[in-house]
């Protein structure tokens, strides 16, 4: 099977109350880590052909999407819905796919699906919506489609029936051992195209050291299944970023990076132990911050001497 994973353009984002300086289309440009991790997992674990299209770095539009689909003729197209306020762009992306290849099997995934699973299954042009960690379910879906199997056997999916009701398959547990996953596919999304707020060097990328959040804030839809990578695994990816891709600055985009002071210190100590020369930053909650943690993180930041403090 040929799979095309698409990260849609960001042109019609609905204002969500966040000031433009923080959420404008040009305020930051993060690589689509979820799509990149799916790509690397599927390339390692399956024999299917995987292609990735991130529309944001070079401002690709709907005609570009349709052209890519016509040229490559994917059997399956996966579209990520990173947030509900991006749904206009998601819809226009799916419409472009359908124009170019009406027979493509369209899968919708991402945070919006986790928040609104049944509505996502009813989204125009979607064959199935997929919730939760996508690595195992998407691999199963591709195998099932190739073998002509029963879609109901694929976990974590929702399908709109002809009568308008929604079928929901059984869910497999989220991946507990995040160290078992391959690093994000940065070959598919070259690092030089992206930038982060407050970046201190020309080549930057983002990383995640965990998934989910153990807290249950009523205003937040982040999954509560918190899982973390080992400090050694995190730093091994940092090493790959530096040595293979020439990355000079890394920004962590975890939902809750400093869950504990000890975890940040362990990552800092591992960076120092490995002698990795890289700038790095993270968003932190004050409640899990100490002076010792900040000082150690600053020591591990190769660019800290020129900035004076840890972001």
C-alpha positions as CSV (number, residue, x, y, z in Angstrom):
1,X,0.0,0.0,0.0
2,X,1.1,3.6,-0.7
3,X,0.4,6.0,2.2
4,X,0.6,9.8,2.0
5,X,0.6,11.6,5.4
6,X,-0.4,15.2,5.2
7,X,0.1,18.0,7.6
8,X,-2.3,20.7,6.2
9,X,-1.6,24.3,5.4
10,X,-2.3,26.9,8.1
11,X,-4.3,29.6,6.3
12,X,-7.7,29.7,7.9
13,X,-7.0,29.1,11.5
14,X,-9.8,30.4,13.7
15,X,-8.7,32.8,16.4
16,X,-8.8,31.0,19.7
17,X,-8.1,34.0,22.0
18,X,-4.3,33.7,21.9
19,X,-2.4,36.9,20.9
20,X,-1.0,36.9,17.4
21,X,2.5,37.3,18.6
22,X,2.3,33.8,20.1
23,X,0.0,32.1,17.6
24,X,0.3,33.9,14.3
25,X,1.1,31.8,11.3
26,X,4.6,33.3,11.2
27,X,5.3,33.3,15.0
28,X,6.7,29.7,14.9
29,X,6.9,26.8,12.5
30,X,7.2,23.5,14.3
31,X,7.9,20.2,12.4
32,X,4.9,17.9,12.5
33,X,6.3,15.4,15.1
34,X,3.2,13.2,15.2
35,X,3.3,12.7,11.4
36,X,7.1,12.2,11.4
37,X,6.9,9.6,14.2
38,X,4.2,7.7,12.4
39,X,6.3,7.7,9.2
40,X,9.4,6.3,11.0
41,X,7.4,3.7,12.8
42,X,5.6,2.5,9.6
43,X,8.9,2.4,7.6
44,X,10.5,0.3,10.3
45,X,7.6,-2.1,11.1
46,X,5.9,-2.5,7.7
47,X,6.7,-2.9,4.0
48,X,4.2,-0.2,2.9
49,X,5.5,2.9,1.0
50,X,5.3,6.0,3.2
51,X,5.3,9.6,1.9
52,X,5.0,12.7,4.0
53,X,3.8,16.2,2.9
54,X,4.1,19.1,5.3
55,X,2.4,22.0,3.6
56,X,3.5,24.7,6.0
57,X,7.2,25.4,5.5
58,X,6.9,26.3,1.8
59,X,3.3,27.5,2.1
60,X,1.9,24.8,-0.2
61,X,-1.8,25.1,-1.0
62,X,-4.7,23.1,-2.2
63,X,-3.6,22.8,-5.8
64,X,-0.2,21.6,-4.5
65,X,-1.9,18.9,-2.5
66,X,-4.1,17.8,-5.4
67,X,-1.0,17.7,-7.6
68,X,1.0,15.6,-5.2
69,X,-1.9,13.1,-4.9
70,X,-2.4,12.9,-8.7
71,X,1.4,12.4,-9.2
72,X,1.9,9.7,-6.5
73,X,-1.6,8.1,-6.5
74,X,-1.6,7.0,-2.8
75,X,-4.0,4.2,-1.8
76,X,-4.4,5.8,1.6
77,X,-4.1,9.4,2.7
78,X,-3.7,10.3,6.4
79,X,-4.6,13.9,7.4
80,X,-3.8,15.2,10.8
81,X,-6.1,17.6,12.6
82,X,-3.8,19.2,15.1
83,X,-6.5,21.4,16.7
84,X,-10.1,22.1,16.3
85,X,-9.5,25.7,15.2
86,X,-7.6,24.4,12.2
87,X,-10.6,22.4,10.8
88,X,-11.2,24.7,7.8
89,X,-7.8,23.9,6.5
90,X,-8.3,20.2,7.3
91,X,-11.6,20.2,5.3
92,X,-10.0,22.0,2.3
93,X,-7.1,19.5,2.4
94,X,-9.5,16.5,2.2
95,X,-11.5,18.2,-0.5
96,X,-8.2,18.6,-2.5
97,X,-7.4,14.9,-2.0
98,X,-10.9,13.9,-3.2
99,X,-10.7,16.0,-6.3
100,X,-7.4,14.4,-7.3
101,X,-8.1,10.9,-6.3
102,X,-11.8,10.1,-5.4
103,X,-10.9,6.5,-4.6
104,X,-8.2,7.2,-2.0
105,X,-9.0,5.9,1.5
106,X,-8.9,8.9,3.8
107,X,-7.9,8.6,7.5
108,X,-8.4,11.5,9.9
109,X,-6.2,11.6,13.1
110,X,-4.8,14.0,15.6
111,X,-5.9,15.8,18.8
112,X,-9.2,16.9,17.3
113,X,-10.2,13.3,16.8
114,X,-9.3,12.5,20.4
115,X,-11.5,15.4,21.6
116,X,-14.4,14.8,19.2
117,X,-14.3,11.2,18.0
118,X,-17.8,10.7,16.6
119,X,-17.9,14.1,15.0
120,X,-14.6,13.3,13.3
121,X,-16.0,10.1,11.9
122,X,-18.8,12.2,10.3
123,X,-16.4,14.8,8.9
124,X,-16.9,15.2,5.1
125,X,-14.7,13.0,2.9
126,X,-13.4,10.9,5.8
127,X,-13.5,7.1,5.6
128,X,-12.3,6.4,9.1
129,X,-11.3,8.5,12.1
130,X,-8.4,7.2,14.3
131,X,-7.9,8.1,17.9
132,X,-5.2,7.5,20.5
133,X,-1.6,6.5,19.6
134,X,-1.7,6.0,15.9
135,X,1.4,3.8,15.3
136,X,-0.1,0.3,15.8
137,X,-3.7,1.1,14.5
138,X,-2.4,2.7,11.3
139,X,-0.1,-0.2,10.6
140,X,-3.0,-2.6,11.2
141,X,-5.3,-0.5,8.9
142,X,-2.8,-0.6,6.0
143,X,-2.4,-4.4,6.4
144,X,-6.1,-4.9,6.6
145,X,-6.8,-2.8,3.5
146,X,-4.1,-4.5,1.5
147,X,-5.4,-8.0,2.5
148,X,-9.1,-7.1,2.0
149,X,-9.8,-7.8,5.7
150,X,-12.6,-6.5,7.9
151,X,-12.2,-2.9,9.0
152,X,-14.0,-3.7,12.2
153,X,-10.9,-5.6,13.3
154,X,-8.7,-2.5,13.2
155,X,-8.4,-1.0,16.6
156,X,-8.9,2.7,17.5
157,X,-11.0,3.6,14.5
158,X,-14.5,5.1,14.1
159,X,-16.6,4.6,10.9
160,X,-19.7,6.4,9.9
161,X,-22.4,3.8,8.9
162,X,-24.8,4.4,6.1
163,X,-27.6,5.1,8.6
164,X,-25.6,7.9,10.1
165,X,-24.6,6.1,13.3
166,X,-20.9,5.6,14.1
167,X,-19.2,2.3,14.7
168,X,-16.2,2.4,17.1
169,X,-13.8,-0.5,17.2
170,X,-12.0,-1.8,20.3
171,X,-9.0,0.3,21.5
172,X,-5.6,-1.0,22.1
173,X,-3.7,0.4,25.1
174,X,-1.5,3.4,24.5
175,X,2.2,2.6,24.0
176,X,3.8,2.4,27.4
177,X,7.4,1.9,26.3
178,X,8.1,5.0,24.3
179,X,11.8,4.0,24.1
180,X,10.7,1.2,21.7
181,X,9.6,3.8,19.1
182,X,12.0,5.1,16.5
183,X,13.0,8.7,16.4
184,X,10.9,11.1,14.3
185,X,11.5,10.9,10.6
186,X,13.5,14.1,10.0
187,X,14.5,12.9,6.5
188,X,10.8,13.5,5.5
189,X,10.8,17.0,7.0
190,X,14.2,18.6,6.7
191,X,15.1,20.6,9.8
192,X,16.3,23.7,8.0
193,X,12.8,24.7,7.1
194,X,11.5,25.2,10.7
195,X,11.9,27.7,13.5
196,X,10.9,28.1,17.1
197,X,10.1,31.0,19.4
198,X,13.3,32.5,20.9
199,X,15.5,30.2,18.8
200,X,19.2,30.8,19.3
201,X,20.7,29.2,16.2
202,X,19.9,28.8,12.5
203,X,19.0,25.1,12.5
204,X,16.4,24.1,15.0
205,X,13.9,21.4,15.7
206,X,11.4,20.2,18.3
207,X,11.3,17.1,20.4
208,X,9.0,15.3,22.8
209,X,10.3,13.4,25.8
210,X,6.8,12.2,26.9
211,X,3.2,11.8,25.9
212,X,0.1,13.0,27.7
213,X,-0.2,14.5,31.1
214,X,-1.2,13.0,34.5
215,X,-3.2,16.1,35.6
216,X,-6.9,16.5,34.9
217,X,-7.4,20.2,34.3
218,X,-11.0,20.7,33.3
219,X,-10.1,23.2,30.5
220,X,-7.6,20.8,28.8
221,X,-8.1,17.9,26.4
222,X,-4.6,16.5,26.5
223,X,-4.7,12.7,27.1
224,X,-4.3,11.8,30.7
225,X,-2.2,8.7,29.9
226,X,1.2,10.0,30.8
227,X,4.2,8.1,29.6
228,X,7.8,9.2,29.4
229,X,11.0,8.3,27.6
230,X,14.2,7.5,29.5
231,X,16.7,10.3,29.7
232,X,19.2,8.1,27.8
233,X,16.7,7.7,24.9
234,X,15.9,11.4,24.8
235,X,19.6,12.4,24.7
236,X,20.3,9.7,22.0
237,X,17.8,11.5,19.8
238,X,19.5,14.8,20.6
239,X,22.8,13.3,19.5
240,X,21.3,12.1,16.2
241,X,19.8,15.6,15.6
242,X,23.2,17.2,16.2
243,X,25.5,14.7,14.4
244,X,23.2,13.7,11.5
245,X,21.2,16.8,10.8
246,X,23.4,19.6,12.1
247,X,20.8,20.8,14.6
248,X,22.0,23.6,16.9
249,X,18.9,24.4,18.9
250,X,16.1,22.0,20.2
251,X,12.8,23.1,21.8
252,X,10.9,20.5,23.8
253,X,7.1,20.6,23.2
254,X,5.9,18.1,25.8
255,X,2.5,18.8,27.4
256,X,4.3,18.6,30.7
257,X,8.1,18.5,30.4
258,X,9.1,19.1,34.0
259,X,6.7,16.8,35.8
260,X,9.4,16.4,38.3
261,X,12.6,18.3,39.1
262,X,14.6,15.1,39.0
263,X,13.6,14.3,35.5
264,X,14.9,17.6,34.1
265,X,18.1,17.1,36.0
266,X,18.6,13.6,34.7
267,X,18.2,14.8,31.1
268,X,20.6,17.6,31.8
269,X,23.1,15.3,33.4
270,X,22.9,12.9,30.5
271,X,23.6,15.8,28.0
272,X,26.6,16.8,30.0
273,X,27.8,13.2,30.3
274,X,27.6,12.7,26.6
275,X,29.3,16.0,25.9
276,X,26.6,17.1,23.5
277,X,27.0,20.7,22.3
278,X,23.5,22.0,21.6
279,X,21.1,24.7,22.8
280,X,17.9,23.5,24.2
281,X,14.7,24.9,25.8
282,X,11.4,23.9,27.3
283,X,8.2,25.3,28.7
284,X,8.0,24.7,32.5
285,X,5.6,24.9,35.3
286,X,6.9,26.9,38.3
287,X,5.5,24.4,40.8
288,X,8.1,21.8,39.6
289,X,11.1,24.1,39.3
290,X,14.1,24.6,41.5
291,X,17.2,26.8,41.3
292,X,19.3,23.7,41.2
293,X,17.3,22.3,38.2
294,X,17.6,25.6,36.3
295,X,21.4,25.9,37.0
296,X,22.0,22.3,35.8
297,X,19.9,22.8,32.7
298,X,21.8,26.0,31.9
299,X,25.1,24.2,32.3
300,X,23.9,21.6,29.8
301,X,22.9,24.3,27.3
302,X,25.8,25.0,25.0
303,X,24.4,28.5,24.2
304,X,23.5,29.5,27.7
305,X,26.7,31.7,28.1
306,X,25.4,34.0,25.4
307,X,21.8,34.2,26.6
308,X,22.3,34.5,30.3
309,X,19.4,32.4,31.4
310,X,17.4,29.4,30.7
311,X,14.2,30.0,28.7
